[in-house]
Amino acid sequence: MNKVPLTVQGAEKLKSELQQLKQVERPKVIAAIAEAREHGDLKENAEYHAAREQQSFIEGRIKEIESKLSFAQIIDVTKLDNSGRVVFGVTVDLVALDDEREVTYQIVGEDEADIEQGKISITSPIARALIGKEEGDIAEVQAPSGIIEYEIVEVKYI
């Protein structure tokens, strides 16, 4: 499997979630299963089945996070050469040429993407159009409504 790019913040968030699952959630669900077992007949014990289902979810999520971290290529954008070129991890200030609307995006890994926080996936059409461009360049983004042109105002390595 190929390396998956992650920002330093994205990797820390995954590590924090993994620690929470292993040290808090897993022991809590094990205790719930033990308590439900004490109630007797397991076939008709809804608490037991719910706890087992929760345990299954937690274990699956732990495996998923461990897998993502093992294949992660953690990129610290602050240590990259600030050439003004759009690369993974940078924050980009853009102006839409059609309506002068200003937007700011950080280009992140797929698991970190959150449009409400201004974080877009490296695989998104906007990010693909921006990668490799420099400040002052025009990026054409193929959107469902047609082509949108953005001028790259500033590239920040933060």
QUITAWO-V630868 format. One record per residue. RES is the residue in three letters. SS is DSSP state (h for helix, s for strand, l for the rest). PSI is psi in whole degrees, -180 to 180 (* if undefined). OMEGA is omega in radians with two decimals (* if undefined). Layout:
res-><RES/RES>
ss-><SS/SS>
psi-><PSI/PSI>
omega-><OMEGA/OMEGA>
This chain:
res-><MET/ASN/LYS/VAL/PRO/LEU/THR/VAL/GLN/GLY/ALA/GLU/LYS/LEU/LYS/SER/GLU/LEU/GLN/GLN/LEU/LYS/GLN/VAL/GLU/ARG/PRO/LYS/VAL/ILE/ALA/ALA/ILE/ALA/GLU/ALA/ARG/GLU/HIS/GLY/ASP/LEU/LYS/GLU/ASN/ALA/GLU/TYR/HIS/ALA/ALA/ARG/GLU/GLN/GLN/SER/PHE/ILE/GLU/GLY/ARG/ILE/LYS/GLU/ILE/GLU/SER/LYS/LEU/SER/PHE/ALA/GLN/ILE/ILE/ASP/VAL/THR/LYS/LEU/ASP/ASN/SER/GLY/ARG/VAL/VAL/PHE/GLY/VAL/THR/VAL/ASP/LEU/VAL/ALA/LEU/ASP/ASP/GLU/ARG/GLU/VAL/THR/TYR/GLN/ILE/VAL/GLY/GLU/ASP/GLU/ALA/ASP/ILE/GLU/GLN/GLY/LYS/ILE/SER/ILE/THR/SER/PRO/ILE/ALA/ARG/ALA/LEU/ILE/GLY/LYS/GLU/GLU/GLY/ASP/ILE/ALA/GLU/VAL/GLN/ALA/PRO/SER/GLY/ILE/ILE/GLU/TYR/GLU/ILE/VAL/GLU/VAL/LYS/TYR/ILE>
ss-><l/l/l/s/s/s/s/h/h/h/h/h/h/h/h/h/h/h/h/h/h/h/h/h/h/h/h/h/h/h/h/h/h/h/h/h/h/l/l/l/l/l/l/l/l/h/h/h/h/h/h/h/h/h/h/h/h/h/h/h/h/h/h/h/h/h/h/h/h/h/l/s/s/s/s/l/h/h/h/l/l/l/l/l/s/l/l/l/l/l/s/s/s/s/s/s/l/l/l/l/l/s/s/s/s/s/s/s/l/h/h/h/l/s/h/h/h/l/s/s/s/l/l/l/h/h/h/h/h/h/l/l/l/s/l/l/l/s/s/s/s/s/s/l/l/s/s/s/s/s/s/s/s/s/s/s/l/l>
psi-><146/158/142/125/139/144/166/-43/-40/-41/-41/-39/-43/-42/-39/-44/-41/-45/-43/-44/-45/-39/-19/-58/-44/-50/-35/-44/-32/-41/-39/-38/-45/-42/-41/-34/-34/-17/-1/-138/116/-22/-39/22/100/-37/-42/-48/-38/-42/-40/-39/-43/-41/-42/-43/-46/-46/-38/-42/-38/-47/-42/-47/-44/-39/-46/-43/-33/-28/5/140/101/122/121/101/-25/-18/1/157/118/85/-4/3/143/118/174/134/-17/161/131/128/128/156/125/127/-25/-35/11/19/133/135/154/130/146/134/117/179/164/-40/-18/-15/134/98/-31/-26/6/23/120/147/145/-23/-2/155/-38/-49/-43/-36/-28/-34/129/-16/168/169/135/-18/161/129/130/121/124/107/164/-30/0/-168/130/131/130/137/134/110/-47/142/119/130/71/*>
omega-><-3.11/3.04/3.13/-3.12/3.09/3.02/3.10/-3.14/3.13/3.12/3.12/3.12/3.11/3.12/3.12/3.11/3.12/3.12/3.11/-3.13/-3.07/-3.00/-3.09/-3.02/-3.13/3.11/-3.14/-3.12/3.07/3.09/3.12/3.11/3.13/3.14/-3.14/3.10/-3.12/-3.11/3.03/-3.01/-3.07/-3.11/-3.07/-3.09/-3.08/3.14/-3.14/-3.11/3.11/3.13/3.11/3.11/3.10/3.12/3.14/3.12/-3.11/-3.13/3.10/3.14/3.08/3.13/-3.14/-3.13/3.13/3.12/3.14/-3.13/-3.13/3.13/-3.07/2.95/-3.04/-3.07/3.09/-3.04/3.14/-3.14/3.11/3.09/-3.10/-3.08/-3.09/-3.14/3.12/3.09/3.12/3.04/-3.10/3.02/-3.02/3.01/-3.08/2.98/3.07/-3.04/-3.09/-3.08/3.11/3.13/3.14/3.09/3.09/3.13/2.93/-3.14/-3.03/3.08/-3.09/-3.09/-3.08/-3.02/3.10/-3.03/3.13/3.09/3.13/3.14/-3.13/-3.12/3.08/-3.12/-3.13/3.12/-3.14/-3.12/3.14/3.13/-3.07/-3.05/3.09/3.13/-3.12/3.09/-3.14/3.13/3.06/3.10/3.09/-3.10/3.09/3.14/3.11/-3.12/-3.12/-3.11/3.07/3.13/3.09/2.99/3.12/-3.09/-3.10/3.06/-3.08/3.10/-3.09/*>
